[in-house]
Protein backbone atom coordinates (compact mmCIF):
# COMPACT_ATOMS: atom_id res chain seq x y z
CA UNK A 1 0.00 0.00 0.00
CA UNK A 2 1.27 3.50 -0.79
CA UNK A 3 2.85 5.32 2.12
CA UNK A 4 0.50 8.33 2.08
CA UNK A 5 -2.56 6.07 1.91
CA UNK A 6 -1.40 3.99 4.90
CA UNK A 7 -0.66 7.12 6.87
CA UNK A 8 -4.01 8.69 6.00
CA UNK A 9 -5.84 5.51 6.98
CA UNK A 10 -4.06 5.26 10.31
CA UNK A 11 -4.88 8.84 11.25
CA UNK A 12 -8.43 8.95 9.92
CA UNK A 13 -9.56 5.71 11.51
CA UNK A 14 -8.06 5.71 14.96
CA UNK A 15 -6.29 8.97 15.66
CA UNK A 16 -7.53 11.49 18.20
CA UNK A 17 -9.18 14.62 16.69
CA UNK A 18 -6.06 16.76 17.00
CA UNK A 19 -4.10 14.25 14.94
CA UNK A 20 -6.72 13.56 12.29
CA UNK A 21 -6.32 17.09 11.00
CA UNK A 22 -2.56 16.91 10.40
CA UNK A 23 -1.73 18.68 7.12
CA UNK A 24 0.17 15.83 5.48
CA UNK A 25 0.14 17.52 2.09
CA UNK A 26 1.96 20.49 3.60
CA UNK A 27 4.40 18.12 5.30
CA UNK A 28 5.22 16.46 1.96
CA UNK A 29 5.40 19.79 0.14
CA UNK A 30 8.02 21.34 2.42
CA UNK A 31 10.15 18.22 2.14
CA UNK A 32 10.34 18.50 -1.63
CA UNK A 33 13.23 20.48 -3.06
CA UNK A 34 12.44 21.99 -6.45
CA UNK A 35 15.13 24.08 -8.14
CA UNK A 36 13.99 27.34 -6.63
CA UNK A 37 16.99 29.32 -7.85
CA UNK A 38 16.27 28.40 -11.46
CA UNK A 39 12.60 29.21 -11.00
CA UNK A 40 13.51 32.57 -9.48
CA UNK A 41 15.67 33.46 -12.47
CA UNK A 42 12.91 32.39 -14.85
CA UNK A 43 10.40 34.63 -13.07
CA UNK A 44 12.88 37.51 -13.10
CA UNK A 45 13.37 37.15 -16.85
CA UNK A 46 9.61 37.12 -17.42
CA UNK A 47 9.08 40.07 -15.08
CA UNK A 48 11.71 42.19 -16.80
CA UNK A 49 10.27 41.34 -20.21
CA UNK A 50 6.82 42.28 -18.94
CA UNK A 51 8.13 45.59 -17.59
CA UNK A 52 9.51 46.35 -21.04
CA UNK A 53 5.98 46.27 -22.45
CA UNK A 54 4.74 49.23 -20.41
CA UNK A 55 3.81 52.27 -22.41
CA UNK A 56 5.56 55.61 -21.99
CA UNK A 57 4.01 59.03 -21.97
CA UNK A 58 5.30 62.54 -21.67
CA UNK A 59 6.22 62.10 -18.02
CA UNK A 60 7.62 58.58 -18.12
CA UNK A 61 6.13 55.07 -17.82
CA UNK A 62 2.37 54.73 -17.85
CA UNK A 63 0.68 53.79 -14.57
CA UNK A 64 -1.31 50.88 -16.05
CA UNK A 65 -0.38 48.08 -18.38
CA UNK A 66 -2.29 47.95 -21.65
CA UNK A 67 -5.46 45.83 -21.44
CA UNK A 68 -3.87 43.30 -23.80
CA UNK A 69 -1.09 42.68 -21.27
CA UNK A 70 -3.32 42.31 -18.20
CA UNK A 71 -3.79 38.49 -18.47
CA UNK A 72 -0.04 37.96 -18.83
CA UNK A 73 0.68 40.35 -15.96
CA UNK A 74 -1.79 38.67 -13.62
CA UNK A 75 -0.51 35.21 -14.53
CA UNK A 76 3.03 36.32 -13.70
CA UNK A 77 1.96 37.97 -10.44
CA UNK A 78 0.21 34.75 -9.39
CA UNK A 79 3.31 32.71 -10.20
CA UNK A 80 5.50 35.06 -8.16
CA UNK A 81 3.14 34.87 -5.17
CA UNK A 82 3.16 31.08 -5.35
CA UNK A 83 6.97 31.04 -5.63
CA UNK A 84 7.37 33.06 -2.44
CA UNK A 85 4.88 30.81 -0.62
CA UNK A 86 7.20 27.89 -1.42
CA UNK A 87 10.58 29.39 -0.65
CA UNK A 88 10.00 31.98 2.09
CA UNK A 89 9.24 31.02 5.68
CA UNK A 90 6.04 32.26 7.35
CA UNK A 91 6.52 35.58 9.12
CA UNK A 92 9.45 36.72 6.94
CA UNK A 93 9.57 40.13 5.29
CA UNK A 94 9.47 38.53 1.84
CA UNK A 95 6.21 36.69 2.40
CA UNK A 96 4.51 39.55 4.22
CA UNK A 97 5.53 42.12 1.60
CA UNK A 98 4.35 39.94 -1.27
CA UNK A 99 1.03 39.56 0.57
CA UNK A 100 0.67 43.33 0.86
CA UNK A 101 1.49 43.84 -2.82
CA UNK A 102 -0.84 41.23 -4.30
CA UNK A 103 -3.72 42.31 -2.08
CA UNK A 104 -3.79 45.84 -3.54
CA UNK A 105 -7.38 46.71 -4.58
CA UNK A 106 -6.11 48.18 -7.86
CA UNK A 107 -5.32 44.68 -9.12
CA UNK A 108 -9.04 44.01 -9.36
CA UNK A 109 -9.33 46.55 -12.16
CA UNK A 110 -6.10 46.06 -14.06
CA UNK A 111 -2.36 45.68 -13.68
CA UNK A 112 -0.39 48.62 -12.24
CA UNK A 113 3.21 48.93 -13.40
CA UNK A 114 4.29 49.60 -9.80
CA UNK A 115 3.13 46.13 -8.70
CA UNK A 116 5.34 44.43 -11.27
CA UNK A 117 8.27 46.69 -10.37
CA UNK A 118 7.97 45.87 -6.67
CA UNK A 119 7.76 42.13 -7.28
CA UNK A 120 10.75 42.22 -9.62
CA UNK A 121 12.66 43.98 -6.84
CA UNK A 122 11.70 41.30 -4.31
CA UNK A 123 12.74 38.55 -6.74
CA UNK A 124 16.12 40.24 -7.20
CA UNK A 125 16.56 40.45 -3.44
CA UNK A 126 15.62 36.83 -2.75
CA UNK A 127 17.79 35.70 -5.66
CA UNK A 128 20.78 37.29 -3.94
CA UNK A 129 19.82 35.64 -0.63
CA UNK A 130 19.71 32.26 -2.37
CA UNK A 131 23.13 32.76 -3.93
CA UNK A 132 24.54 33.50 -0.48
CA UNK A 133 22.94 30.33 0.93
CA UNK A 134 20.92 32.21 3.53
CA UNK A 135 17.53 30.85 2.55
CA UNK A 136 18.81 27.28 2.45
CA UNK A 137 20.03 27.63 6.04
CA UNK A 138 16.64 28.94 7.14
CA UNK A 139 14.86 26.17 5.22
CA UNK A 140 16.53 23.45 7.28
CA UNK A 141 15.58 25.19 10.52
CA UNK A 142 11.96 25.40 9.36
CA UNK A 143 11.87 21.80 8.15
CA UNK A 144 13.38 20.52 11.41
CA UNK A 145 10.70 22.41 13.35
CA UNK A 146 7.94 20.88 11.24
CA UNK A 147 9.41 17.39 11.57
CA UNK A 148 9.47 17.90 15.33
CA UNK A 149 5.78 18.82 15.36
CA UNK A 150 4.83 15.64 13.49
CA UNK A 151 7.08 13.57 15.70
CA UNK A 152 5.29 14.97 18.75
CA UNK A 153 2.05 13.55 17.34
CA UNK A 154 3.72 10.19 16.79
CA UNK A 155 4.94 10.26 20.40
CA UNK A 156 1.41 10.90 21.65
CA UNK A 157 0.20 7.87 19.70
CA UNK A 158 3.02 5.83 21.23
CA UNK A 159 2.13 6.92 24.76
CA UNK A 160 -1.46 5.89 24.09
CA UNK A 161 -0.25 2.43 23.06
CA UNK A 162 -1.18 2.96 19.41
CA UNK A 163 1.72 1.10 17.83
CA UNK A 164 0.41 1.19 14.25
CA UNK A 165 -0.37 4.90 14.11
CA UNK A 166 2.85 5.90 15.84
CA UNK A 167 4.99 3.68 13.61
CA UNK A 168 3.47 4.90 10.35
CA UNK A 169 3.76 8.57 11.25
CA UNK A 170 7.28 8.19 12.64
CA UNK A 171 8.29 6.28 9.51
CA UNK A 172 7.28 9.18 7.30
CA UNK A 173 9.28 11.64 9.41
CA UNK A 174 12.28 9.30 9.62
CA UNK A 175 12.57 8.75 5.88
CA UNK A 176 12.11 12.41 4.98
CA UNK A 177 14.62 13.49 7.64
CA UNK A 178 17.27 11.09 6.33
CA UNK A 179 16.68 12.29 2.77
CA UNK A 180 16.88 15.90 3.92
CA UNK A 181 20.25 15.24 5.57
CA UNK A 182 21.46 13.60 2.36
CA UNK A 183 20.41 16.61 0.36
CA UNK A 184 22.07 18.92 2.87
CA UNK A 185 25.46 17.21 2.59
CA UNK A 186 25.31 16.58 -1.16
CA UNK A 187 24.46 12.88 -1.17
CA UNK A 188 22.18 11.87 -4.04
CA UNK A 189 18.85 10.71 -2.59
CA UNK A 190 16.18 11.12 -5.26
CA UNK A 191 15.09 7.68 -6.43
CA UNK A 192 17.62 5.95 -4.15
CA UNK A 193 16.63 3.29 -1.61
CA UNK A 194 16.80 4.34 2.03
CA UNK A 195 19.43 1.75 3.03
CA UNK A 196 21.68 2.91 0.19
CA UNK A 197 21.34 6.54 1.30
CA UNK A 198 22.30 5.60 4.85
CA UNK A 199 25.36 3.73 3.55
CA UNK A 200 26.37 6.77 1.50
CA UNK A 201 25.95 9.09 4.49
CA UNK A 202 28.17 6.83 6.61
CA UNK A 203 30.77 6.62 3.84
CA UNK A 204 30.87 10.41 3.56
CA UNK A 205 31.13 10.82 7.33
CA UNK A 206 27.75 12.51 7.75
CA UNK A 207 26.92 9.83 10.31
CA UNK A 208 28.89 7.20 12.21
CA UNK A 209 28.88 3.47 11.39
CA UNK A 210 27.15 2.79 14.72
CA UNK A 211 24.40 5.30 14.00
CA UNK A 212 24.08 4.04 10.43
CA UNK A 213 23.41 0.55 11.79
CA UNK A 214 20.68 1.89 14.06
CA UNK A 215 19.19 3.92 11.21
CA UNK A 216 19.00 0.79 9.09
CA UNK A 217 17.07 -0.93 11.87
CA UNK A 218 14.64 2.01 11.82
CA UNK A 219 14.41 1.66 8.06
CA UNK A 220 13.44 -1.96 8.62
CA UNK A 221 10.60 -0.90 10.93
CA UNK A 222 9.60 1.71 8.37
CA UNK A 223 9.36 -0.94 5.66
CA UNK A 224 7.22 -3.20 7.84
CA UNK A 225 4.97 -0.37 9.00
CA UNK A 226 4.34 0.94 5.52
CA UNK A 227 3.59 -2.54 4.19
CA UNK A 228 1.12 -3.24 6.98
CA UNK A 229 3.32 -5.93 8.58
CA UNK A 230 2.16 -4.88 12.04
CA UNK A 231 3.03 -8.15 13.80
CA UNK A 232 6.70 -7.94 12.82
CA UNK A 233 7.54 -5.21 15.34
CA UNK A 234 6.34 -4.14 18.78
CA UNK A 235 5.72 -0.92 20.69
CA UNK A 236 9.28 -0.93 22.09
CA UNK A 237 10.73 -0.97 18.58
CA UNK A 238 8.64 2.09 17.75
CA UNK A 239 9.84 3.82 20.91
CA UNK A 240 13.47 3.33 19.88
CA UNK A 241 12.67 4.60 16.40
CA UNK A 242 11.04 7.72 17.85
CA UNK A 243 14.10 8.46 19.97
CA UNK A 244 16.47 7.89 17.06
CA UNK A 245 14.39 9.95 14.64
CA UNK A 246 14.33 12.88 17.03
CA UNK A 247 18.14 12.75 17.21
CA UNK A 248 18.24 12.87 13.42
CA UNK A 249 16.06 15.94 13.09
CA UNK A 250 18.10 17.70 15.78
CA UNK A 251 21.09 17.43 13.46
CA UNK A 252 19.34 19.24 10.60
C-alpha positions, 0 to 999 in steps of 0.5 A: 500500500502506498505510504500516504494512503497507509498514513491517511488511513491510520490517522483517519480511523483511529487517531484522536481529533487533534491528529486527524487534522494533520496537514500531510500535504503540507508536510510532503510539500516542504520536504520537496526540493524543487530548483527554486533558484532556477525558478527565481531566475525564470520569473525575473526574466519574465518580469523584466520582459513584462516591464519592457511592455509598459507604455511611456508618456510625456512624463515617463512610464504609464501607470497601467499596463495595456489591457492586452497585457493584463492576463499575462501580468496577472498570470506572472503575479500569481506565479510570483506569489506562489513562488514566495509561498514555497521558498520563504518562511512564514513571518518573513519580510518577503512573504509579508511584503508579497502579501501586501502587494498582491492584495492591492485593490487596484489589481481588481481593475487592471495591472499597475506597473508599480506592482510588477516593479515591486515584485521584480525587486523582491525577486532580485533580493531573494535571488541574492539571498539564495546565492549567499545560501541564507535561505537554504540555512533557514529552510533546514531550521523550518523543516526541522521544526515541522518534523518535530511537530509531526514527531510529537504527534507520533509520540502521543500515539506511542504513549497511548499504546497505538503502535500502528499509528505511531509507527506509520507517522514516525516512519514518514518523518524518519525517511524524509529526515534522512533524505533531507540530511542527504540533500544537505550534505550533497548525497544523491537521494532522489530515487535511491533506496533508504538503506543505500542513502544511509550507507552513502551518508556513513561513507561520507562521514555525515553519520557514524557506522554505529548510527548508520546501523541503528538507522537501518534498523529504523528503516526496517521498521519503516518498511514493515509499518508501511507494508502493513506488517504490524506483527513484525515489530512491537511498541518498544521498537517504535519507541526506539525509532522515535528516539532515534528519529528525534536525534536525526532531526536535531542534526538538521 
